[in-house]
Each structure stands twice: as C-alpha cells, then as structure tokens.
C-alpha cells in the first residue's frame, strides 16, 4: 500500500502539507480533490520522486510499476502508435531483444515476450487510440502533425498502455470529448491496479472512485465513497460552523426557490425531467460548496427578443462539403439546449453556424436585430492580451460596451466573483493557468450581457468549484444557452432539450444525457469497421468447417446457459434499485423542509445526511451491478444473434 507519514512540503513561501498522513490500499480508486494550489499535483510529483519533501516519509511498494500522463507532448516524425507503445517499457525492451535470435538469452526473452502478450501489443495500442478518438488513418501519422490537444490524448494512451500497478491521472478528460470520456471511464472501471485521479468532472469521479482524498488546511483526509458521498460528509462538517451554516441556509433556500419555479414549468419530456432531477441534486449538494471562491451572476441581457434566432432546412459545411444538413432549430429566451453526438459529427460546426462564424450552404437563417451573442470556445482564450491584467481587460471592455461608466470598485467586484481578487486582478495574464484564462474569457463574455450564450466545451481546465459556480449561475441567467460539453453534470442541469448531431443530421434526442452512452454503443456497433478492426476480425474468424460449426454450437449453448443467471441478476438489481430509490425520495423530501436547517434540528439533519450517504452508496452499487449484468447480457445476446 501507499503510506504518507507526517508529510510536510513547502513550495517557495507556501506550505502545502504540514504533518499530513494517510494510507491508500491496493486496488482502491481514489479521487484527489482540493482547491487550486492546495498541492494535488505536488503530491503526484512526490510519488514520482520529482519533488523533495521537507519532512516525513512516503512509502510506495518497490515492485510497483507506476504510470502517469507525461506533460511533454510528442512533436517529432515518429508514428503516433510508436509513442503509445513506449508506454510499455518492458515490451519495448523485449521487442528489440527478440530481433536477434542468435542472442544466448533469446529463448528467455521470447518466453517473457509471450507471457506479457507481446505479439498483441500493437493491437492493444491501436485499440487505446481508437477509444480516445483517433481514426485508423491516424495510427501511423507522425506525432508532430497532431494539434496540442491530440498530442495530450497520445500521452493518455501511452499511460494506459503501461501494465501498471499504480496509475496517476491528472485532469485526463481536459482535451477529450464526451465519447472519449465515456470510453475512458469504461476502461478505468476495469483497471485492476491502484488509481489516483485528479479530475474536475463530478460524474466521472462518481462513476470511478471508491475513496476521496481531500486536501485542505495543509492536511490530507481520506473519505470512503465517491465524490457525491464526500460532498454529503463535507456539508455536514460545514454545518457545524455557525458562519457557514447560516450561509448554507441561504444557498439551499435559493436553490429550492429555483427548483420550485422550474418544476412548475417543466414539460414531461425525458430530458426536462432529467434536468429536474439534476437540479434537485444540486439543491442537496449546495451546502457543500458554500465556501467556494467563485460566486458570480451572469448579468441580465439589456434586450431579450423572441425568437432570438431560427434555422430552417439549413445546411452547413466547409467548401463544397456539407457536414450537417436539414437543420431545424429555434431559440427563445430561457431555452436550454445541449448538443450531443459522436466525435467529429459536427457539434462545433453547428455552434459556429449559430455564432455567425460559418455561413449556410443552403436553407434559411433568421436572427433578431437585437440579438447579442456570447460565444465561448477555446480560441477566445487565445485572443486574451497576455501582457494585460484582468482589470485592464475589464477596463477596455467597459469602454467598448458601457462607455467606461463602471467604477474601479464595480469592476473589481465583478472580476473578483470569478476568482480574480487582490494582486491576481492586476497581474499579467501570460503566466496564468489554463483554468484561470478560461475563467477570464468567460467573465469577459458574460459582462457583455448577451441574450444567447453559445458554450463550446466551457469547462476545459475549470476546477470543480468553478464548474459548480457556472452550473448555478446558468440557472438564473435570463437568456438562452446552447451547450457542448463533455461534463455530463453540466449538461444535465442545463439542458431541457438535447439535439443529436450524427450521420449528417441534427435531430432532437428523445432520451436523457444518461441514455446517450447506450445510443453511442449501438451507433458504434453499426459503424463502418475501420481497416485495422477489419483485419483483426478476419484473422480471428473461425474456418467454415464441420468441427468449427460443432464448436460454435457448443459455445452458443454455454452462452444461453449464462443468460439465465444474468437475467436474474438484472431483475434482482432492479428490485433493489426501486426499493432504495423510494427510500431516498423519502429522505430527500425530509431534507427539503427548510425547518430542518435550524440550530434545533442539527442532530436530525446530520442523521438524515448520514442515512442519505449510506443509501446513495448502496444505490450506486446496485446500479453498477445492474449495468454490468445488462452489458454482459447484451454482449451474450449479440453473440448468439451473430452466430445464428
């Protein structure tokens, strides 16, 4: 196991850890959380022996193989797959050695090579690349031809390629789209080693982690359960602080008011009901984030015409090639639309069309004369003035859109709500982190009081607290929102309607965000098989002989036998989920009573929060059992159909 004993680390004048101690056991999947600058990445550096500790000790089993995502992105002429294969250092060394059959230890090398399944390593690397969104034509492409974001994906694939005992992942979803995030989540669920994960995607953490290691006040506290379980415990701890308890009551009341208003107007559409459930969850987790450094509002639009824009029989693309056709789309104030779809299907293309950066190739686009679009994409970050401070950016913008009417205090207050206070407000942007630059770009867009916000992956580099603040701010925003995001929580709480961009069309998705992974799996099954996969399947295809047919019948009979216990397991999990779900609703109803959040009812609140945490853990396990059994049942059923 990993042991941190009385750990003290100082970075410059900042004390990151002071006498911190904890233990991480083999096989645990640990989410590492804490405010920016608290020492999460430094802890990774300590584990990799890249940072000298001031005091204490860190013990990692000597025989453990450790993997992490390299910071340096490959930029040379070597094929992309070769960089991925470098992740398995032992394989790389043996692969070179077995090229010389005359070597006296050749047989030993070859035996070990076969033991680690060396002959399938290239296939394994290609599968990792495919899962992370690379096309089959990308496999042999020189690394230097990829953009920075895709080189980061290469580094993620390289880390996964390592047959590791300990895997350290620092923001692995930052440059991934939703499809790749879902694939990575499935891969990590089956990872048998010890995982320590820094991530700002709450759904990603909830699906994967068994424990949460939270860094606060120079200490590291290990909590049992996923991120949601940690939030419930944290809300209880904060409730014990009088100043925070009072603030919790205000935040809960605010969210309760919004949920009531939303419930009154929500339709019966699946996604609208999904959003309602997500908002009710936000109401419950609000107390865990009352000490967040980010609490901002998006200013109301000066004018809010209806409709804002509409598209009819529209098509958009590049040159003579249409990417998406037959688009029917309309936006009015208050609309919340999420764009989903496979990687490369055209989600960003549709947003660029709405933003006016791309022109129609056919059809009609009408927009109000009073439309004021706020468009957030990664290139907005690149347009920041690196030699200017956040305050200088605000002053320039205020002159452009407000004739310089705002006072310095007003501008400081506004930019401070986005986390730029004190010296940070007057520091140059150049050395800022990616998250800080994203926050500043978002603050500048919101200050212009748009009546429609187009957000293309706005959460890249944003930490959990800022994502939570953005999710809350969007609820009170009076304009319309179109969102593309790999953050499922943000999609859930900010989408009444989902538009699926796939197969050259943009159509309404009738399910919810939680239904999308199943759709994607079915879509991928029916997708054109890549050259690499086709070759692999051809190699594995059984010969059409009598013995082969007999063997296939035997295998099918075994599979049919296996279906029955899986069916029973699915039904049993469904009964448990129904029972626990009903109990959870009862507790959540009690937690919705504002009288509970008073000094007299503190003990009752603690007990309910504890019961809720236990029920959620049991429900998460039941859902995981149901999902595993369902996936196994579907795979067996598909295999039987294919062999019929």
ZIFEN-V276712 format. One record per residue. N is the residue number from 0. RES is the residue in one small letter. SS is DSSP state (2 for helix, 1 for strand, 0 for the rest). OMEGA is omega in whole degrees, 0 to 359 (999 if undefined). Layout:
BEGIN
N,RES,SS,OMEGA / N,RES,SS,OMEGA
END
This chain:
BEGIN
0,x,0,178 / 1,x,1,180 / 2,x,1,170 / 3,x,1,185 / 4,x,1,175 / 5,x,1,188 / 6,x,1,175 / 7,x,1,180 / 8,x,1,177 / 9,x,1,174 / 10,x,1,185 / 11,x,0,179 / 12,x,0,185 / 13,x,1,173 / 14,x,1,181 / 15,x,1,179 / 16,x,1,179 / 17,x,1,179 / 18,x,1,181 / 19,x,1,179 / 20,x,1,173 / 21,x,1,180 / 22,x,1,176 / 23,x,1,185 / 24,x,0,180 / 25,x,0,177 / 26,x,0,178 / 27,x,0,175 / 28,x,1,192 / 29,x,1,173 / 30,x,1,181 / 31,x,1,186 / 32,x,1,180 / 33,x,1,182 / 34,x,0,176 / 35,x,0,178 / 36,x,0,183 / 37,x,0,177 / 38,x,0,181 / 39,x,2,180 / 40,x,2,177 / 41,x,2,177 / 42,x,2,175 / 43,x,2,180 / 44,x,2,177 / 45,x,2,180 / 46,x,2,180 / 47,x,0,181 / 48,x,0,179 / 49,x,0,181 / 50,x,0,181 / 51,x,0,179 / 52,x,0,181 / 53,x,0,184 / 54,x,1,177 / 55,x,1,185 / 56,x,1,175 / 57,x,1,182 / 58,x,1,176 / 59,x,0,179 / 60,x,0,185 / 61,x,0,185 / 62,x,0,179 / 63,x,0,172 / 64,x,0,184 / 65,x,1,177 / 66,x,1,176 / 67,x,1,180 / 68,x,0,182 / 69,x,0,179 / 70,x,0,182 / 71,x,0,180 / 72,x,0,180 / 73,x,0,181 / 74,x,0,178 / 75,x,0,186 / 76,x,0,178 / 77,x,0,178 / 78,x,1,183 / 79,x,2,184 / 80,x,2,178 / 81,x,2,177 / 82,x,2,178 / 83,x,2,180 / 84,x,2,178 / 85,x,0,181 / 86,x,0,177 / 87,x,0,186 / 88,x,2,180 / 89,x,2,178 / 90,x,2,182 / 91,x,2,180 / 92,x,2,181 / 93,x,2,181 / 94,x,2,177 / 95,x,2,184 / 96,x,2,183 / 97,x,0,175 / 98,x,0,181 / 99,x,0,182 / 100,x,0,180 / 101,x,0,181 / 102,x,0,183 / 103,x,0,181 / 104,x,0,184 / 105,x,2,182 / 106,x,2,178 / 107,x,2,179 / 108,x,2,182 / 109,x,2,179 / 110,x,2,179 / 111,x,2,179 / 112,x,2,179 / 113,x,2,180 / 114,x,2,180 / 115,x,0,179 / 116,x,0,183 / 117,x,2,183 / 118,x,2,178 / 119,x,2,183 / 120,x,2,181 / 121,x,2,176 / 122,x,2,180 / 123,x,2,179 / 124,x,2,180 / 125,x,2,178 / 126,x,2,177 / 127,x,2,180 / 128,x,2,179 / 129,x,2,180 / 130,x,2,181 / 131,x,0,170 / 132,x,0,179 / 133,x,0,175 / 134,x,0,180 / 135,x,2,179 / 136,x,2,181 / 137,x,2,190 / 138,x,0,182 / 139,x,0,182 / 140,x,0,177 / 141,x,1,183 / 142,x,2,184 / 143,x,2,181 / 144,x,2,179 / 145,x,0,175 / 146,x,0,182 / 147,x,2,181 / 148,x,2,180 / 149,x,2,174 / 150,x,2,175 / 151,x,2,177 / 152,x,2,177 / 153,x,2,179 / 154,x,2,176 / 155,x,2,179 / 156,x,2,179 / 157,x,2,179 / 158,x,2,180 / 159,x,2,181 / 160,x,2,181 / 161,x,0,176 / 162,x,0,193 / 163,x,0,171 / 164,x,0,180 / 165,x,1,181 / 166,x,1,178 / 167,x,1,181 / 168,x,1,181 / 169,x,1,181 / 170,x,0,184 / 171,x,0,184 / 172,x,0,188 / 173,x,0,184 / 174,x,0,181 / 175,x,0,171 / 176,x,0,186 / 177,x,2,180 / 178,x,2,182 / 179,x,2,178 / 180,x,2,180 / 181,x,2,178 / 182,x,2,180 / 183,x,2,179 / 184,x,2,179 / 185,x,2,181 / 186,x,2,183 / 187,x,2,176 / 188,x,2,182 / 189,x,0,178 / 190,x,0,186 / 191,x,0,180 / 192,x,0,178 / 193,x,1,182 / 194,x,1,170 / 195,x,1,193 / 196,x,1,169 / 197,x,1,180 / 198,x,0,180 / 199,x,0,178 / 200,x,0,189 / 201,x,2,179 / 202,x,2,178 / 203,x,2,178 / 204,x,2,183 / 205,x,2,182 / 206,x,2,190 / 207,x,2,195 / 208,x,0,174 / 209,x,0,181 / 210,x,1,176 / 211,x,1,177 / 212,x,1,186 / 213,x,1,179 / 214,x,1,181 / 215,x,1,179 / 216,x,0,175 / 217,x,0,177 / 218,x,1,176 / 219,x,1,182 / 220,x,1,180 / 221,x,1,179 / 222,x,1,177 / 223,x,1,179 / 224,x,0,182 / 225,x,0,186 / 226,x,2,179 / 227,x,2,177 / 228,x,2,177 / 229,x,2,180 / 230,x,2,181 / 231,x,2,178 / 232,x,2,182 / 233,x,2,180 / 234,x,2,178 / 235,x,2,179 / 236,x,2,180 / 237,x,2,180 / 238,x,2,178 / 239,x,0,177 / 240,x,0,186 / 241,x,2,183 / 242,x,2,181 / 243,x,2,181 / 244,x,2,178 / 245,x,2,180 / 246,x,2,177 / 247,x,2,181 / 248,x,2,180 / 249,x,2,181 / 250,x,2,179 / 251,x,2,180 / 252,x,2,179 / 253,x,2,181 / 254,x,2,179 / 255,x,2,180 / 256,x,2,180 / 257,x,2,180 / 258,x,2,178 / 259,x,2,180 / 260,x,2,181 / 261,x,2,181 / 262,x,2,183 / 263,x,2,184 / 264,x,2,184 / 265,x,0,176 / 266,x,0,177 / 267,x,0,179 / 268,x,0,185 / 269,x,2,184 / 270,x,2,177 / 271,x,2,177 / 272,x,2,176 / 273,x,2,178 / 274,x,2,179 / 275,x,2,179 / 276,x,2,181 / 277,x,2,179 / 278,x,2,177 / 279,x,2,176 / 280,x,2,177 / 281,x,2,178 / 282,x,2,182 / 283,x,2,183 / 284,x,2,181 / 285,x,2,181 / 286,x,2,182 / 287,x,2,185 / 288,x,2,183 / 289,x,0,179 / 290,x,0,179 / 291,x,0,177 / 292,x,0,183 / 293,x,0,173 / 294,x,0,185 / 295,x,0,175 / 296,x,0,175 / 297,x,0,184 / 298,x,0,180 / 299,x,0,177 / 300,x,0,176 / 301,x,0,177 / 302,x,0,184 / 303,x,0,184 / 304,x,0,177 / 305,x,0,0 / 306,x,0,177 / 307,x,0,178 / 308,x,1,176 / 309,x,1,177 / 310,x,1,180 / 311,x,1,181 / 312,x,1,187 / 313,x,1,174 / 314,x,1,181 / 315,x,1,179 / 316,x,1,182 / 317,x,1,182 / 318,x,0,180 / 319,x,0,184 / 320,x,1,175 / 321,x,1,176 / 322,x,1,179 / 323,x,1,182 / 324,x,1,176 / 325,x,1,181 / 326,x,1,173 / 327,x,1,192 / 328,x,1,176 / 329,x,1,180 / 330,x,1,174 / 331,x,0,181 / 332,x,0,179 / 333,x,0,179 / 334,x,0,178 / 335,x,1,184 / 336,x,1,174 / 337,x,1,176 / 338,x,1,177 / 339,x,1,179 / 340,x,0,183 / 341,x,0,177 / 342,x,0,177 / 343,x,0,183 / 344,x,0,176 / 345,x,0,180 / 346,x,2,180 / 347,x,2,177 / 348,x,2,179 / 349,x,2,179 / 350,x,2,177 / 351,x,2,176 / 352,x,2,179 / 353,x,2,182 / 354,x,2,181 / 355,x,0,179 / 356,x,0,174 / 357,x,0,179 / 358,x,0,175 / 359,x,1,170 / 360,x,1,173 / 361,x,1,179 / 362,x,1,185 / 363,x,1,177 / 364,x,1,177 / 365,x,1,176 / 366,x,1,179 / 367,x,0,176 / 368,x,0,183 / 369,x,0,181 / 370,x,0,179 / 371,x,0,188 / 372,x,1,170 / 373,x,1,187 / 374,x,1,178 / 375,x,1,172 / 376,x,0,186 / 377,x,2,181 / 378,x,2,174 / 379,x,2,179 / 380,x,2,181 / 381,x,2,181 / 382,x,0,175 / 383,x,0,177 / 384,x,0,188 / 385,x,0,181 / 386,x,0,177 / 387,x,0,176 / 388,x,1,174 / 389,x,2,179 / 390,x,2,178 / 391,x,2,175 / 392,x,2,182 / 393,x,2,181 / 394,x,2,178 / 395,x,2,181 / 396,x,2,181 / 397,x,2,177 / 398,x,2,183 / 399,x,2,187 / 400,x,2,184 / 401,x,2,181 / 402,x,0,177 / 403,x,0,185 / 404,x,0,185 / 405,x,0,177 / 406,x,0,179 / 407,x,2,179 / 408,x,2,178 / 409,x,2,179 / 410,x,2,178 / 411,x,2,180 / 412,x,2,181 / 413,x,2,184 / 414,x,2,177 / 415,x,2,180 / 416,x,0,176 / 417,x,0,175 / 418,x,0,180 / 419,x,0,180 / 420,x,0,179 / 421,x,2,181 / 422,x,2,181 / 423,x,2,182 / 424,x,2,183 / 425,x,2,178 / 426,x,0,178 / 427,x,1,184 / 428,x,0,189 / 429,x,0,183 / 430,x,0,182 / 431,x,0,175 / 432,x,0,178 / 433,x,2,179 / 434,x,2,179 / 435,x,2,178 / 436,x,2,178 / 437,x,2,179 / 438,x,2,181 / 439,x,2,179 / 440,x,2,179 / 441,x,2,179 / 442,x,2,181 / 443,x,2,179 / 444,x,2,182 / 445,x,2,182 / 446,x,2,182 / 447,x,0,174 / 448,x,0,180 / 449,x,0,174 / 450,x,0,169 / 451,x,1,179 / 452,x,1,175 / 453,x,1,187 / 454,x,1,180 / 455,x,1,183 / 456,x,0,183 / 457,x,0,186 / 458,x,0,178 / 459,x,0,178 / 460,x,0,179 / 461,x,0,180 / 462,x,0,185 / 463,x,2,182 / 464,x,2,179 / 465,x,2,177 / 466,x,2,178 / 467,x,2,179 / 468,x,2,178 / 469,x,2,179 / 470,x,2,180 / 471,x,2,182 / 472,x,2,181 / 473,x,2,181 / 474,x,2,183 / 475,x,2,181 / 476,x,0,187 / 477,x,0,179 / 478,x,0,180 / 479,x,1,181 / 480,x,1,168 / 481,x,1,190 / 482,x,1,166 / 483,x,1,182 / 484,x,0,172 / 485,x,0,178 / 486,x,0,185 / 487,x,2,179 / 488,x,2,180 / 489,x,2,177 / 490,x,2,182 / 491,x,2,186 / 492,x,2,184 / 493,x,0,180 / 494,x,0,170 / 495,x,0,184 / 496,x,1,178 / 497,x,1,175 / 498,x,1,180 / 499,x,1,176 / 500,x,1,184 / 501,x,1,176 / 502,x,0,176 / 503,x,0,180 / 504,x,1,174 / 505,x,1,184 / 506,x,1,180 / 507,x,1,177 / 508,x,1,187 / 509,x,0,181 / 510,x,0,178 / 511,x,0,177 / 512,x,2,180 / 513,x,2,178 / 514,x,2,185 / 515,x,2,179 / 516,x,2,179 / 517,x,2,177 / 518,x,2,182 / 519,x,2,179 / 520,x,2,179 / 521,x,2,179 / 522,x,2,181 / 523,x,2,178 / 524,x,2,182 / 525,x,0,182 / 526,x,0,176 / 527,x,0,182 / 528,x,0,180 / 529,x,0,180 / 530,x,2,182 / 531,x,2,181 / 532,x,2,181 / 533,x,2,178 / 534,x,2,183 / 535,x,2,181 / 536,x,2,179 / 537,x,2,180 / 538,x,2,185 / 539,x,2,184 / 540,x,0,180 / 541,x,0,179 / 542,x,0,183 / 543,x,0,181 / 544,x,0,180 / 545,x,2,180 / 546,x,2,179 / 547,x,2,179 / 548,x,2,179 / 549,x,2,179 / 550,x,2,180 / 551,x,2,178 / 552,x,2,179 / 553,x,2,180 / 554,x,2,180 / 555,x,2,179 / 556,x,2,178 / 557,x,2,180 / 558,x,2,179 / 559,x,2,176 / 560,x,2,183 / 561,x,2,182 / 562,x,2,185 / 563,x,2,179 / 564,x,2,178 / 565,x,2,177 / 566,x,2,179 / 567,x,2,180 / 568,x,2,179 / 569,x,2,181 / 570,x,2,179 / 571,x,2,179 / 572,x,2,180 / 573,x,2,178 / 574,x,2,180 / 575,x,2,180 / 576,x,2,179 / 577,x,2,181 / 578,x,2,181 / 579,x,2,179 / 580,x,2,179 / 581,x,2,179 / 582,x,2,180 / 583,x,2,179 / 584,x,2,179 / 585,x,2,181 / 586,x,2,181 / 587,x,2,177 / 588,x,2,178 / 589,x,2,179 / 590,x,2,179 / 591,x,0,179 / 592,x,0,183 / 593,x,2,180 / 594,x,2,182 / 595,x,2,186 / 596,x,0,176 / 597,x,0,182 / 598,x,2,183 / 599,x,2,185 / 600,x,2,182 / 601,x,2,182 / 602,x,2,179 / 603,x,2,178 / 604,x,2,180 / 605,x,2,181 / 606,x,2,179 / 607,x,2,178 / 608,x,2,178 / 609,x,2,179 / 610,x,2,180 / 611,x,2,179 / 612,x,2,179 / 613,x,2,180 / 614,x,2,180 / 615,x,2,178 / 616,x,2,179 / 617,x,2,180 / 618,x,2,177 / 619,x,2,180 / 620,x,2,179 / 621,x,2,178 / 622,x,2,179 / 623,x,2,178 / 624,x,2,180 / 625,x,2,181 / 626,x,2,180 / 627,x,2,181 / 628,x,2,180 / 629,x,2,179 / 630,x,2,179 / 631,x,2,179 / 632,x,2,180 / 633,x,2,180 / 634,x,2,179 / 635,x,2,180 / 636,x,2,179 / 637,x,2,179 / 638,x,2,179 / 639,x,2,178 / 640,x,2,183 / 641,x,2,183 / 642,x,2,182 / 643,x,0,999
END
